[in-house]
């Protein structure tokens, strides 16, 4: 896979893109993003003035500006002054210490915003280069250069190509190799179009969509060059196997984003053909049209061109994602959604874990996906529910609990409230004792400057007997631990 044209990259290195932080124009664009977010909240049936949402437009604007600050950065400003002469390096090609000269920086954790759907994705970046001309570069600069291009609307292959070309142009090595492993949150396969919650499709995340890409320049263009084998070998030291990527013969995928491969279903039967892929898409209503226009203005405020080929359709895809969490669709059904005796069934051994306390039932790993109301970014994970059965030994079926989790998840949420709402609803039916543990990964933890890739959050709610019987609580938590340890 080829790197970008060097002349184009040289031009990129010469010109500043965007405005300096703190300028009046940047403040104006932040306000434009805030206004656009308010339109999105109204489109979801939310009140931007309610507690919990008052500062959401500002938080979203700050996160987007931080996540795309690479448009305002120049590679030459990073590399300039960070090139050092190194004794033993020959003019032609690096031979540091007589051992070949290959330098590899592994496991650079990055994040970027997907240009197809505007959701953040996480990246593990590995960079190798062969010094030449008696020059080496400060190691931290390799990760900073990678971060410049990650902090833009991106897709994996272009990101790898831009990092490779920038390093080749700025430090003039004998060759550069860049490999990326990227993870994108999954999209739902279908929209919720049925009025009956219990039969609606679930917005459940089954892991992450992963793509690995490679880009090269200089001597790494030769697939038979020994430096290529050395690069792969040094990655393998860290358990990274990139040999499954046919970097020289495999054509790049058209798009890696799950939103691109999804046929967008329409609830009202009205549809139009998407000009980017020829697929039939729903004809947006007035509210959705306003939301799409708001997202388009957000892209413009970031300094991007919404008419760029890769960004055509992006506002619609982001709105499609966001409207899965539309509040107005669920408030009408809330009063009718009450667990009742009709949802209770006689106890069976199948699918029910009964502990030695004789009355505790558990349902583990109920998947969910929700949208953080503070940052308009998804969080997803699993819910574990334990409860004391009724005097008649009746239980709540797993499918009912899954529908309950889904019901509270598909709206703007915070994890603490989600945990409490699930516990309170189950307790309102059984009135004995309920414990709920929610484990979730928050996309906001890899964006908005936090960058804690791989972190997760656990919350717990206790009601009834679980709040007064420590032994019962401890037993349920052990059940989760054993289940996770065995991968059950």
C-alpha positions, 0 to 999 in steps of 0.5 A: 500500500503506497504512501501519499505523494511526497509533494503533497506532504511537503505542501502540508508540512509548509502550511498551517491548517486552521487557526491558532488556539484561543483565536476569536474565530476558534471561539466562534466555531465552538459556539457554532458547534454548541448551537448544532448540538442543541439542535441535535438534543431537540431532535432527540426530544430532549430539553437542553436546559435540563440538569445533566444536559446544560453543559453538554453542548460545550462539552461536545464542542470541546471534545470535538475541537480537542479530537481534531486539533491536528488540523491546526498542527504542523509536523515540521514544528514538531520535528524541527529541533528534534533531529540529533546526530548519532556517531556510527550512522553512515550517510547512506543508511543507518548502521547504529552499533553495526547492528542495522539501525532499525528503530521501532516504537511500539504500542502508541495508543491513539484515537481518531474520529471516523470520517464516515460516522463521526464516532471515535475509534481507538488505534494502536500504532507501531512505527519503524524507521531506518536512520540515514544521513547521520540523523535520528529523531527524538522518540517522543516525536514519532508518537507526536507526529502520529497524533497530529494525523490521528487528530483529524477525521480519518480512516485507517489506511489514509492515517497510516499513509499520512504518518508514513509520508510525513516522517519520510518527508521530515526526517529523510530516513532510508525508509519508514514502516507504519502499522496500525490496529484500529477498533471501531464500535459496532453499529446495530444491524437494524433500527428499532421500528416495531412498537412492541419493545420486547420484539424490537431489535437490540442495540447490543454491541458484540465486541469491536470491529477491528482492522489492521493496515500497513504503510511503507516508504523507502527500503520498506517498499521492497517486501523482500528486504531484510528490514521488513522481516526485522520490523515484523520480528520486533513487533512479535516480541510484544505479541503483535503479529502483522503477517496476516496483512498482505501489505503488498498484494491486498487491495484496500477495503472500500470502507472499514466503518460498519455504518457504510455496510448497513442498509438503513431501514425506514419505519414509514416506508419512504426512502431515497437512494444514497448517492455515495453507495446507491443503497436505499435510505429513509427519506428524512423528516423535518426534524431529521433534516435539521439534525443533518444540517446541524452535523454538517455545520459541525463539520464545517466548524472543525475546518473540514469540507462536508462536500469532500467525497469521503464526508458525503453522507457522514451527517446522515450516518451520525444522525442515524446512530444518534436517533437510536436514542431518541427520547420521544419514542419511549416516553409514550410507552414508559407507563405501559412498560411494567413487569407484572405477574404475567412476566413471572414463571415457575422456577426451572433449573435451565438458565437459572443459577440458584446459590446455596442461599437457596433463593438467589437467582442470577442472570449475567452478561446481559449486553447493552449499548447506551449514549452518554448524555454528557458527551453524546458518545456511546458507552456499552457493556454488560449488566449482571442481575441477581434477585431473591425469588418470590415466595412461590419460587417464581423467576423473571425470564432472561428475555424480559430482563434483557428487554428491561436493560434495552429499554433503559439503555436506548436513551441519553443516559449516565451509567449510575442512573442506568444501574439504579433504574434497572434495580428499581424496576426489578425490585418493584415487582419482586419486593424482596432483594435485587442487586445490579452490577453494570460493567461498561466501556465509555468511548469518552474515555478515549476522546476529549483528551482523556485517552485511557484506552481499555479502561472500564467502569463498574457500578452497583445498586443494592435494594432490599435484602442485598443491602442488609445481607453482606453474605448474599452480596458477596456470593453474587459478586463471586458468581460474577468473578467465577463466570468471567474467569471461566469465560462462561 
